[in-house]
Amino acid sequence: MTRGGMESVEVFMTEGKGRGLKARKEFLPGDVIFAEPAYAAVVFDSLTHVVCHTCFKRQERLHRCGQCKFAYYCDRTCQRDAWLNHKNECSAIKKHGKAPTENIRLAARIMWRIEREGSGLSENCLVSIDDLQNHVESFDEEEKKDLRVDVESFLEFWPAQSQQFGMQYISHIFGVINCNAFTLSDQRGLQAVGVGIFPNLCQANHDCWPNCTVIFNNGNHEAVRSMFHTQMRIELRALSKISPGDELTVSYVDFLNVSEERRKQLKKQYYFDCTCEHCKKKIKDDLMLAAKAGDNKPSAETVKEVIQFSKDTLEKINKARLEGTYHEVVKLCRECLKKQEPVLGDTNIYLLRILSIASEVLSYLQMFEEAAEYAKRMVDGYMKIYHPNNAQLGMAVMRAGVTHWHAGLIEAGHSMICKAYAILLITHGPSHPITKDLEAMRVQTEMELRMFQQNEFMYYKMREAALKNQKIQVMPEPSNEPSPSLFHKKE
């Protein structure tokens, strides 16, 4: 694995897409093309007291800044590291009386950095903040209204003694945040906890079937000597073999949607028309909308009705999940699957969405055998749709593997955990906490599998005894949010 620096990439002008990034050398799957610290980053408003404001890890006990009483840190190391970026914010919050929203805080951190360093190229930056796209001219009326509110709130918060910026420039910064901000996740990569600006990453264009992925690395401040500390950063990692001169692309949206829907989403959030190969040729759309094949092939009308029923059910499921009524979610999933199974194909995204929710919620309710059955079907469908080295595929296979393991289906569980490990080694790298967790599970399930193969009866006896003495590890409560998406869009 190589640790990439900015010398291995270059900015170039792409036809119809503006700037892009291309490789200056060959990369293999799993190589780090470059790592980039945040230009500025903040924790989400709702999580400011449970997430460290330096490394963005979720922690039980955090130290609070004694001055502003707003910022929280893992320990003194993280607090010291934060001071350069928190100093102005700290006195502004004290003076203002309360902390403003995450958007205002992020804009302020960007402006204070510009005040310190100027708005030209920073060290190791391929492009300056001034040159990032803001798309303000493409905003609709609602977005323009939100922008005006943000600018007014920013001006109320911004201290009189700090460098003053014009309205147009402040609008530019909010525009940059609106379409270039990147979602930061906790150390397990399972929950979105903050938002940051990474100018080099912003240069990577979108492709629905990209050759790179971006992973957030919280860094390591636990080493005894600070010279061994590593900084919080994003890593651009290769998903397939990349040759010198190839454009480096990432996907701004989840691939698990038909091309028309992905294009709509990209147009609405990022103001461009996707012209990637998969969208132009509608590659895999047929799989994602597949109907049951064979002698009893359903009519187009029946397929349409079942898809509409699935969409309506998904809305009801979201409502039930928000209310935490998980048994209601299970009931809705079972009803929907009953309608879908005779009509929709194994790779139909509406079937896969219901299977995914059903397996996750049933695992949480510790109904592992039924959950495992749905998880297996979901993974089989995902394997036919996703790129083989897709991070979301890896996470889904990992969850399915854990579900099978908990259900006592050790052979299938171990096999899935190994598959997930192979994917996450490429997308996350060997030192990421989630890959390390997976490695520990792989070792544990391998040991159990050997025991199972030697003496099946004894394996089940020991498992039964273990379950009586020790409550089985409960799956985390199902999240109402999808996995953190790559780029953050202000709601």
Disulfide bonds with the S-S distance in Angstrom:
none
